[in-house]
Amino acid sequence: MAGKKNAKKEEFTSISSQAELKNFLISLQDKLNGDAAPIYAVSAMNHILNLPNIYDFLDTETREMMRAIWLKLQASGANVRQPPILFGEAEKV
């Protein structure tokens, strides 16, 4: 129990580089593979996708990481639409 009190708490209030985005996504994937609720990831992805400079930080690797997280959210039952920034054209209804 004492180890948890001394554990470094990660805070990602602002993402200002591609490396920070990648670290954030890795942390998010770890939490989803753990015991985090899917709504936590929905909120986190909403935060990322609303960054004013998100296009500057996306590359093939980070886009694939975000797609994998999004698909995992959909598979968990979250009713979320695929964002065009990650999946291209809007999904057909």
N, C-alpha and C positions, 0 to 999 in steps of 0.2 A: 504494500500500500504506500509506503514511503517513496518508492520509486516513481509513482505517478505524480506525487506532489512536486518532485524535483524535475520532472520531464519538461523539456522545452516545449512551450505552446507555440504552434505555428500560426502566424497571422498573415493573411493575404488580403489586406484591405485595398491595396493598390498593386496593379501589375504594370510594370513599366519597361519590360523587356521580354524578348522571346524566351530567354532562359527562365525567367520568373514564371511565365505562362506554363512552360513545360514542367517545372517543379510543382506548380499548383495542380496540374492535371494528374501527375503521378500521385500526389497526395490524395486527390479526389478518388482516383481508381483504388488506392489502398483502402480508403474508408468505405467505398462501396463493396469491396471484397470482404470487408470486416462486418461490422454490425451497424453501420450508418443507415438511416432510413432513406429511401429513394428521394423523398422531398428535399433532403439536404443537398443532393446532387442537382436536382432541378433548380433550386435556388442558386447554387454555385454556378451552374451553366448559364443561367439568366444573367448573373453578374458579369461573367466573361463575355457573353455575346453582346452586352450593352456597353462594353468599353469603347470609348470614342476612337481608339486607334487599333482595334482588333485586327484589321486587315494588315497592319504592319507586322503583327506578331505571328500570323498564321503561315506555316509552311506545310509541306506534305505530312511530316511526322506529327505535328501538333493537330492538324486537321483530322488525321486518322485516329488519334487518341480521343479527340472530341466526338467523332462519329461512333467509336466503340462505346464510349460512356453513354451517348444518347440512345444507341440501340439497346444497351443493357437496361436503361430506364424504361424504354418501351416494353421490353420483355418482362420487366418486373410488374407491369400493369399500369404504369403511369400513362395517363392520356395526354401525350404531348405530340405536337406536330413536328415534323422534321424541318429544321431551319434551312432556308435556301443557301445560306453561307456555308453550310457543311455538306448538303446533299444536292445542290444544284436547284433545278426547278421545284416549285411547290408541289407537294404530293397531290395526287388526284383523289378526289372524293368519290 
